[in-house]
């Protein structure tokens, strides 16, 4: 019914564990009729903010989420993006983030 209504459809999630592409594939396998541009994630919001502020982040996100940051400069970081990434939460990485 939503597809036939004169509405813009968006699927919104706060997941930081997977890229938009992975999420799209998973939702499609579950039977959702969905396009990538209809998905808005917290990673989408983070990327938008990084681009607006023109900062170079240290990405403390799961490796599966990294594709959502393709093209974002990360050399000599001056910002930190934190997502669900327990494998990256260790002394060395946290020390880098705080610096």
N, CA, C and O atoms as CSV, one atom per row, in Angstrom:
chain,resi,resn,atom,element,x,y,z
A,1,UNK,N,N,0.823,-1.203,0.000
A,1,UNK,CA,C,0.000,0.000,0.000
A,1,UNK,C,C,0.860,1.257,0.000
A,1,UNK,O,O,0.528,2.241,-0.660
A,2,UNK,N,N,1.983,1.223,0.754
A,2,UNK,CA,C,2.848,2.402,0.790
A,2,UNK,C,C,3.408,2.742,-0.587
A,2,UNK,O,O,3.492,3.913,-0.958
A,3,UNK,N,N,3.789,1.718,-1.339
A,3,UNK,CA,C,4.356,1.953,-2.673
A,3,UNK,C,C,3.349,2.622,-3.602
A,3,UNK,O,O,3.739,3.392,-4.480
A,4,UNK,N,N,2.091,2.346,-3.428
A,4,UNK,CA,C,1.083,2.936,-4.309
A,4,UNK,C,C,0.607,4.309,-3.800
A,4,UNK,O,O,-0.104,5.015,-4.514
A,5,UNK,N,N,0.987,4.681,-2.595
A,5,UNK,CA,C,0.595,5.976,-2.031
A,5,UNK,C,C,1.577,7.055,-2.508
A,5,UNK,O,O,2.726,6.751,-2.825
A,6,UNK,N,N,1.129,8.299,-2.557
A,6,UNK,CA,C,2.027,9.392,-2.981
A,6,UNK,C,C,2.925,9.845,-1.829
A,6,UNK,O,O,2.846,10.987,-1.376
A,7,UNK,N,N,3.772,8.939,-1.367
A,7,UNK,CA,C,4.646,9.200,-0.227
A,7,UNK,C,C,6.088,8.879,-0.582
A,7,UNK,O,O,6.359,8.039,-1.440
A,8,UNK,N,N,6.999,9.553,0.082
A,8,UNK,CA,C,8.407,9.179,0.012
A,8,UNK,C,C,8.645,8.155,1.104
A,8,UNK,O,O,8.261,8.364,2.255
A,9,UNK,N,N,9.275,7.055,0.748
A,9,UNK,CA,C,9.512,5.975,1.710
A,9,UNK,C,C,10.982,5.956,2.090
A,9,UNK,O,O,11.860,6.037,1.231
A,10,UNK,N,N,11.238,5.847,3.381
A,10,UNK,CA,C,12.600,5.710,3.892
A,10,UNK,C,C,12.600,4.640,4.964
A,10,UNK,O,O,11.658,4.524,5.747
A,11,UNK,N,N,13.657,3.870,4.989
A,11,UNK,CA,C,13.884,2.865,6.022
A,11,UNK,C,C,15.017,3.408,6.876
A,11,UNK,O,O,16.122,3.615,6.374
A,12,UNK,N,N,14.764,3.642,8.155
A,12,UNK,CA,C,15.719,4.288,9.043
A,12,UNK,C,C,16.146,3.312,10.123
A,12,UNK,O,O,15.317,2.615,10.708
A,13,UNK,N,N,17.448,3.267,10.384
A,13,UNK,CA,C,17.980,2.381,11.417
A,13,UNK,C,C,19.164,3.042,12.111
A,13,UNK,O,O,19.821,3.917,11.546
A,14,UNK,N,N,19.422,2.620,13.317
A,14,UNK,CA,C,20.585,3.141,14.042
A,14,UNK,C,C,21.735,2.134,14.041
A,14,UNK,O,O,22.678,2.282,14.819
A,15,UNK,N,N,21.675,1.127,13.195
A,15,UNK,CA,C,22.731,0.129,13.167
A,15,UNK,C,C,24.053,0.739,12.706
A,15,UNK,O,O,24.082,1.577,11.805
A,16,UNK,N,N,25.130,0.313,13.330
A,16,UNK,CA,C,26.476,0.726,12.912
A,16,UNK,C,C,27.330,-0.489,12.598
A,16,UNK,O,O,28.531,-0.359,12.362
A,17,UNK,N,N,26.733,-1.655,12.593
A,17,UNK,CA,C,27.469,-2.915,12.457
A,17,UNK,C,C,27.702,-3.327,11.010
A,17,UNK,O,O,28.597,-4.126,10.735
A,18,UNK,N,N,26.906,-2.791,10.074
A,18,UNK,CA,C,27.040,-3.219,8.684
A,18,UNK,C,C,26.825,-2.040,7.750
A,18,UNK,O,O,26.181,-1.052,8.104
A,19,UNK,N,N,27.373,-2.165,6.562
A,19,UNK,CA,C,27.220,-1.110,5.563
A,19,UNK,C,C,25.801,-1.084,5.022
A,19,UNK,O,O,25.029,-2.029,5.185
A,20,UNK,N,N,25.487,0.011,4.383
A,20,UNK,CA,C,24.170,0.149,3.765
A,20,UNK,C,C,23.958,-0.949,2.720
A,20,UNK,O,O,22.855,-1.484,2.604
A,21,UNK,N,N,24.990,-1.283,1.971
A,21,UNK,CA,C,24.893,-2.328,0.943
A,21,UNK,C,C,24.567,-3.679,1.584
A,21,UNK,O,O,23.700,-4.400,1.090
A,22,UNK,N,N,25.253,-4.030,2.680
A,22,UNK,CA,C,24.970,-5.296,3.376
A,22,UNK,C,C,23.548,-5.313,3.932
A,22,UNK,O,O,22.853,-6.327,3.861
A,23,UNK,N,N,23.131,-4.187,4.482
A,23,UNK,CA,C,21.773,-4.079,5.020
A,23,UNK,C,C,20.740,-4.252,3.905
A,23,UNK,O,O,19.735,-4.941,4.083
A,24,UNK,N,N,20.991,-3.628,2.764
A,24,UNK,CA,C,20.096,-3.769,1.615
A,24,UNK,C,C,19.985,-5.229,1.189
A,24,UNK,O,O,18.884,-5.721,0.945
A,25,UNK,N,N,21.109,-5.920,1.098
A,25,UNK,CA,C,21.095,-7.329,0.702
A,25,UNK,C,C,20.307,-8.175,1.699
A,25,UNK,O,O,19.527,-9.043,1.305
A,26,UNK,N,N,20.513,-7.919,2.985
A,26,UNK,CA,C,19.801,-8.679,4.020
A,26,UNK,C,C,18.298,-8.426,3.961
A,26,UNK,O,O,17.507,-9.366,4.039
A,27,UNK,N,N,17.904,-7.173,3.826
A,27,UNK,CA,C,16.476,-6.846,3.764
A,27,UNK,C,C,15.829,-7.392,2.490
A,27,UNK,O,O,14.678,-7.827,2.516
A,28,UNK,N,N,16.555,-7.371,1.396
A,28,UNK,CA,C,16.038,-7.929,0.142
A,28,UNK,C,C,15.819,-9.434,0.276
A,28,UNK,O,O,14.804,-9.959,-0.183
A,29,UNK,N,N,16.776,-10.132,0.910
A,29,UNK,CA,C,16.609,-11.573,1.143
A,29,UNK,C,C,15.393,-11.861,2.014
A,29,UNK,O,O,14.765,-12.911,1.879
A,30,UNK,N,N,15.060,-10.935,2.904
A,30,UNK,CA,C,13.892,-11.105,3.772
A,30,UNK,C,C,12.581,-10.768,3.058
A,30,UNK,O,O,11.500,-10.925,3.625
A,31,UNK,N,N,12.687,-10.306,1.817
A,31,UNK,CA,C,11.487,-10.040,1.040
A,31,UNK,C,C,11.069,-8.586,0.943
A,31,UNK,O,O,10.012,-8.290,0.384
A,32,UNK,N,N,11.872,-7.666,1.473
A,32,UNK,CA,C,11.525,-6.252,1.376
A,32,UNK,C,C,11.757,-5.746,-0.041
A,32,UNK,O,O,12.765,-6.074,-0.668
A,33,UNK,N,N,10.833,-4.957,-0.536
A,33,UNK,CA,C,10.984,-4.264,-1.809
A,33,UNK,C,C,11.601,-2.914,-1.467
A,33,UNK,O,O,10.902,-1.987,-1.058
A,34,UNK,N,N,12.907,-2.813,-1.637
A,34,UNK,CA,C,13.626,-1.659,-1.124
A,34,UNK,C,C,14.780,-1.303,-2.057
A,34,UNK,O,O,15.388,-2.178,-2.674
A,35,UNK,N,N,15.069,-0.020,-2.149
A,35,UNK,CA,C,16.207,0.465,-2.928
A,35,UNK,C,C,17.226,1.076,-1.971
A,35,UNK,O,O,16.864,1.548,-0.893
A,36,UNK,N,N,18.481,1.068,-2.358
A,36,UNK,CA,C,19.543,1.563,-1.473
A,36,UNK,C,C,19.308,3.016,-1.061
A,36,UNK,O,O,19.561,3.375,0.089
A,37,UNK,N,N,18.834,3.850,-1.971
A,37,UNK,CA,C,18.637,5.267,-1.634
A,37,UNK,C,C,17.505,5.476,-0.616
A,37,UNK,O,O,17.356,6.572,-0.076
A,38,UNK,N,N,16.714,4.437,-0.354
A,38,UNK,CA,C,15.634,4.543,0.623
A,38,UNK,C,C,16.096,4.225,2.042
A,38,UNK,O,O,15.332,4.376,2.996
A,39,UNK,N,N,17.345,3.785,2.180
A,39,UNK,CA,C,17.876,3.417,3.498
A,39,UNK,C,C,18.657,4.591,4.060
A,39,UNK,O,O,19.507,5.169,3.383
A,40,UNK,N,N,18.359,4.939,5.309
A,40,UNK,CA,C,19.102,5.987,6.018
A,40,UNK,C,C,19.553,5.396,7.349
A,40,UNK,O,O,18.728,5.014,8.179
A,41,UNK,N,N,20.864,5.325,7.546
A,41,UNK,CA,C,21.420,4.737,8.762
A,41,UNK,C,C,22.159,5.789,9.581
A,41,UNK,O,O,22.359,6.916,9.129
A,42,UNK,N,N,22.556,5.412,10.770
A,42,UNK,CA,C,23.375,6.313,11.574
A,42,UNK,C,C,24.732,6.528,10.907
A,42,UNK,O,O,25.349,7.578,11.086
A,43,UNK,N,N,25.199,5.547,10.142
A,43,UNK,CA,C,26.445,5.723,9.389
A,43,UNK,C,C,26.254,6.753,8.275
A,43,UNK,O,O,27.169,7.519,7.975
A,44,UNK,N,N,25.073,6.772,7.666
A,44,UNK,CA,C,24.753,7.785,6.654
A,44,UNK,C,C,24.831,9.169,7.289
A,44,UNK,O,O,25.420,10.091,6.725
A,45,UNK,N,N,24.234,9.299,8.457
A,45,UNK,CA,C,24.248,10.581,9.167
A,45,UNK,C,C,25.674,10.979,9.534
A,45,UNK,O,O,26.051,12.143,9.399
A,46,UNK,N,N,26.463,10.015,9.995
A,46,UNK,CA,C,27.851,10.301,10.361
A,46,UNK,C,C,28.641,10.755,9.141
A,46,UNK,O,O,29.379,11.738,9.206
A,47,UNK,N,N,28.488,10.043,8.032
A,47,UNK,CA,C,29.205,10.430,6.812
A,47,UNK,C,C,28.797,11.838,6.369
A,47,UNK,O,O,29.654,12.646,6.011
A,48,UNK,N,N,27.501,12.132,6.390
A,48,UNK,CA,C,27.038,13.470,6.011
A,48,UNK,C,C,27.683,14.543,6.873
A,48,UNK,O,O,28.113,15.579,6.365
A,49,UNK,N,N,27.751,14.297,8.171
A,49,UNK,CA,C,28.356,15.268,9.084
A,49,UNK,C,C,29.854,15.425,8.806
A,49,UNK,O,O,30.373,16.542,8.815
A,50,UNK,N,N,30.547,14.311,8.558
A,50,UNK,CA,C,31.977,14.376,8.240
A,50,UNK,C,C,32.217,15.231,6.998
A,50,UNK,O,O,33.143,16.040,6.958
A,51,UNK,N,N,31.373,15.042,5.990
A,51,UNK,CA,C,31.516,15.815,4.760
A,51,UNK,C,C,31.197,17.288,4.988
A,51,UNK,O,O,31.885,18.161,4.460
A,52,UNK,N,N,30.160,17.569,5.768
A,52,UNK,CA,C,29.790,18.960,6.041
A,52,UNK,C,C,30.880,19.684,6.823
A,52,UNK,O,O,31.208,20.836,6.538
A,53,UNK,N,N,31.433,18.990,7.811
A,53,UNK,CA,C,32.450,19.598,8.674
A,53,UNK,C,C,33.854,19.521,8.079
A,53,UNK,O,O,34.780,20.160,8.579
A,54,UNK,N,N,34.008,18.744,7.018
A,54,UNK,CA,C,35.290,18.558,6.331
A,54,UNK,C,C,36.389,18.126,7.304
A,54,UNK,O,O,37.463,18.725,7.364
A,55,UNK,N,N,36.087,17.062,8.068
A,55,UNK,CA,C,37.053,16.507,9.008
A,55,UNK,C,C,37.526,15.145,8.522
A,55,UNK,O,O,36.914,14.524,7.653
A,56,UNK,N,N,38.632,14.700,9.108
A,56,UNK,CA,C,39.241,13.415,8.765
A,56,UNK,C,C,39.116,12.503,9.983
A,56,UNK,O,O,39.813,12.704,10.978
A,57,UNK,N,N,38.242,11.510,9.916
A,57,UNK,CA,C,37.970,10.723,11.114
A,57,UNK,C,C,38.904,9.532,11.308
A,57,UNK,O,O,39.441,8.963,10.358
A,58,UNK,N,N,39.069,9.188,12.565
A,58,UNK,CA,C,39.530,7.862,12.957
A,58,UNK,C,C,38.246,7.062,13.054
A,58,UNK,O,O,37.363,7.400,13.842
A,59,UNK,N,N,38.131,6.005,12.262
A,59,UNK,CA,C,36.896,5.241,12.209
A,59,UNK,C,C,36.946,4.051,13.160
A,59,UNK,O,O,37.594,3.047,12.866
A,60,UNK,N,N,36.271,4.159,14.288
A,60,UNK,CA,C,36.144,3.061,15.234
A,60,UNK,C,C,34.816,2.369,14.958
A,60,UNK,O,O,33.897,2.402,15.777
A,61,UNK,N,N,34.735,1.748,13.797
A,61,UNK,CA,C,33.533,1.047,13.366
A,61,UNK,C,C,33.915,-0.357,12.931
A,61,UNK,O,O,35.082,-0.637,12.654
A,62,UNK,N,N,32.939,-1.223,12.876
A,62,UNK,CA,C,33.158,-2.583,12.408
A,62,UNK,C,C,33.682,-2.549,10.974
A,62,UNK,O,O,33.308,-1.674,10.193
A,63,UNK,N,N,34.537,-3.490,10.633
A,63,UNK,CA,C,35.088,-3.549,9.284
A,63,UNK,C,C,34.003,-3.641,8.222
A,63,UNK,O,O,34.192,-3.162,7.104
A,64,UNK,N,N,32.870,-4.250,8.554
A,64,UNK,CA,C,31.757,-4.370,7.606
A,64,UNK,C,C,31.099,-3.019,7.327
A,64,UNK,O,O,30.381,-2.874,6.337
A,65,UNK,N,N,31.335,-2.035,8.185
A,65,UNK,CA,C,30.745,-0.707,8.014
A,65,UNK,C,C,31.642,0.224,7.198
A,65,UNK,O,O,31.186,1.269,6.734
A,66,UNK,N,N,32.894,-0.141,7.023
A,66,UNK,CA,C,33.850,0.741,6.349
A,66,UNK,C,C,33.440,1.160,4.934
A,66,UNK,O,O,33.722,2.294,4.545
A,67,UNK,N,N,32.784,0.290,4.143
A,67,UNK,CA,C,32.392,0.743,2.798
A,67,UNK,C,C,31.533,2.011,2.786
A,67,UNK,O,O,31.540,2.740,1.794
A,68,UNK,N,N,30.813,2.283,3.840
A,68,UNK,CA,C,29.995,3.495,3.893
A,68,UNK,C,C,30.835,4.765,4.031
A,68,UNK,O,O,30.307,5.874,3.953
A,69,UNK,N,N,32.140,4.600,4.237
A,69,UNK,CA,C,33.028,5.751,4.379
A,69,UNK,C,C,34.053,5.831,3.249
A,69,UNK,O,O,35.039,6.561,3.350
A,70,UNK,N,N,33.816,5.082,2.176
A,70,UNK,CA,C,34.709,5.115,1.022
A,70,UNK,C,C,34.834,6.549,0.512
A,70,UNK,O,O,33.833,7.240,0.321
A,71,UNK,N,N,36.060,6.981,0.297
A,71,UNK,CA,C,36.306,8.327,-0.208
A,71,UNK,C,C,36.492,9.380,0.861
A,71,UNK,O,O,36.866,10.513,0.556
A,72,UNK,N,N,36.239,9.028,2.107
A,72,UNK,CA,C,36.449,9.966,3.220
A,72,UNK,C,C,37.917,9.866,3.637
A,72,UNK,O,O,38.405,8.774,3.928
A,73,UNK,N,N,38.612,10.984,3.666
A,73,UNK,CA,C,40.013,10.990,4.077
A,73,UNK,C,C,40.163,10.680,5.552
A,73,UNK,O,O,39.456,11.239,6.390
A,74,UNK,N,N,41.091,9.785,5.865
A,74,UNK,CA,C,41.316,9.407,7.267
A,74,UNK,C,C,42.771,9.610,7.693
A,74,UNK,O,O,43.155,9.221,8.796
A,75,UNK,N,N,43.583,10.220,6.820
A,75,UNK,CA,C,44.969,10.505,7.193
A,75,UNK,C,C,44.995,11.634,8.214
A,75,UNK,O,O,44.236,12.597,8.109
A,76,UNK,N,N,45.874,11.508,9.201
A,76,UNK,CA,C,46.019,12.540,10.228
A,76,UNK,C,C,44.656,12.950,10.788
A,76,UNK,O,O,44.255,14.106,10.646
A,77,UNK,N,N,43.939,12.015,11.422
A,77,UNK,CA,C,42.568,12.283,11.857
A,77,UNK,C,C,42.453,13.435,12.851
A,77,UNK,O,O,43.317,13.653,13.701
A,78,UNK,N,N,41.341,14.164,12.705
A,78,UNK,CA,C,41.028,15.246,13.645
A,78,UNK,C,C,39.599,15.107,14.180
A,78,UNK,O,O,39.011,16.064,14.683
A,79,UNK,N,N,39.056,13.881,14.056
A,79,UNK,CA,C,37.723,13.552,14.562
A,79,UNK,C,C,37.675,12.042,14.779
A,79,UNK,O,O,38.523,11.309,14.271
A,80,UNK,N,N,36.688,11.587,15.530
A,80,UNK,CA,C,36.523,10.154,15.795
A,80,UNK,C,C,35.066,9.788,15.557
A,80,UNK,O,O,34.158,10.472,16.030
A,81,UNK,N,N,34.850,8.691,14.811
A,81,UNK,CA,C,33.512,8.130,14.629
A,81,UNK,C,C,33.493,6.799,15.364
A,81,UNK,O,O,34.319,5.925,15.099
A,82,UNK,N,N,32.548,6.644,16.291
A,82,UNK,CA,C,32.462,5.436,17.108
A,82,UNK,C,C,31.180,4.688,16.758
A,82,UNK,O,O,30.087,5.255,16.767
A,83,UNK,N,N,31.336,3.411,16.451
A,83,UNK,CA,C,30.202,2.546,16.195
A,83,UNK,C,C,30.361,1.271,17.006
A,83,UNK,O,O,31.261,1.163,17.839
A,84,UNK,N,N,29.490,0.316,16.761
A,84,UNK,CA,C,29.572,-0.975,17.450
A,84,UNK,C,C,30.715,-1.770,16.821
A,84,UNK,O,O,30.568,-2.346,15.743
A,85,UNK,N,N,31.851,-1.790,17.510
A,85,UNK,CA,C,33.041,-2.452,16.982
A,85,UNK,C,C,33.911,-2.954,18.125
A,85,UNK,O,O,35.014,-2.447,18.327
A,86,UNK,N,N,33.433,-3.938,18.874
A,86,UNK,CA,C,34.171,-4.391,20.049
A,86,UNK,C,C,35.608,-4.815,19.752
A,86,UNK,O,O,36.484,-4.690,20.608
A,87,UNK,N,N,35.847,-5.315,18.543
A,87,UNK,CA,C,37.207,-5.754,18.201
A,87,UNK,C,C,38.188,-4.590,18.111
A,87,UNK,O,O,39.400,-4.802,18.159
A,88,UNK,N,N,37.684,-3.365,17.981
A,88,UNK,CA,C,38.553,-2.186,17.897
A,88,UNK,C,C,38.702,-1.458,19.238
A,88,UNK,O,O,39.469,-0.502,19.347
A,89,UNK,N,N,37.970,-1.913,20.248
A,89,UNK,CA,C,38.032,-1.240,21.545
A,89,UNK,C,C,39.083,-1.916,22.415
A,89,UNK,O,O,38.779,-2.745,23.272
A,90,UNK,N,N,40.318,-1.536,22.166
A,90,UNK,CA,C,41.448,-2.023,22.952
A,90,UNK,C,C,42.338,-0.818,23.268
A,90,UNK,O,O,42.144,0.272,22.730
A,91,UNK,N,N,43.288,-1.031,24.124
A,91,UNK,CA,C,44.096,0.072,24.638
A,91,UNK,C,C,44.721,0.908,23.526
A,91,UNK,O,O,44.624,2.135,23.549
A,92,UNK,N,N,45.352,0.270,22.566
A,92,UNK,CA,C,46.056,1.007,21.512
A,92,UNK,C,C,45.100,1.894,20.707
A,92,UNK,O,O,45.392,3.061,20.448
A,93,UNK,N,N,43.958,1.326,20.318
A,93,UNK,CA,C,43.015,2.095,19.509
A,93,UNK,C,C,42.356,3.208,20.332
A,93,UNK,O,O,42.169,4.319,19.836
A,94,UNK,N,N,42.011,2.914,21.570
A,94,UNK,CA,C,41.404,3.944,22.400
A,94,UNK,C,C,42.396,5.080,22.665
A,94,UNK,O,O,42.006,6.246,22.720
A,95,UNK,N,N,43.667,4.739,22.827
A,95,UNK,CA,C,44.697,5.743,23.015
A,95,UNK,C,C,44.787,6.648,21.773
A,95,UNK,O,O,44.900,7.867,21.899
A,96,UNK,N,N,44.736,6.050,20.588
A,96,UNK,CA,C,44.742,6.835,19.337
A,96,UNK,C,C,43.529,7.764,19.281
A,96,UNK,O,O,43.649,8.931,18.907
A,97,UNK,N,N,42.376,7.245,19.651
A,97,UNK,CA,C,41.150,8.033,19.600
A,97,UNK,C,C,41.221,9.235,20.535
A,97,UNK,O,O,40.814,10.338,20.168
A,98,UNK,N,N,41.733,9.024,21.729
A,98,UNK,CA,C,41.810,10.128,22.697
A,98,UNK,C,C,42.833,11.169,22.299
A,98,UNK,O,O,42.703,12.342,22.649
A,99,UNK,N,N,43.844,10.747,21.573
A,99,UNK,CA,C,44.856,11.714,21.105
A,99,UNK,C,C,44.309,12.531,19.970
A,99,UNK,O,O,45.006,13.397,19.440
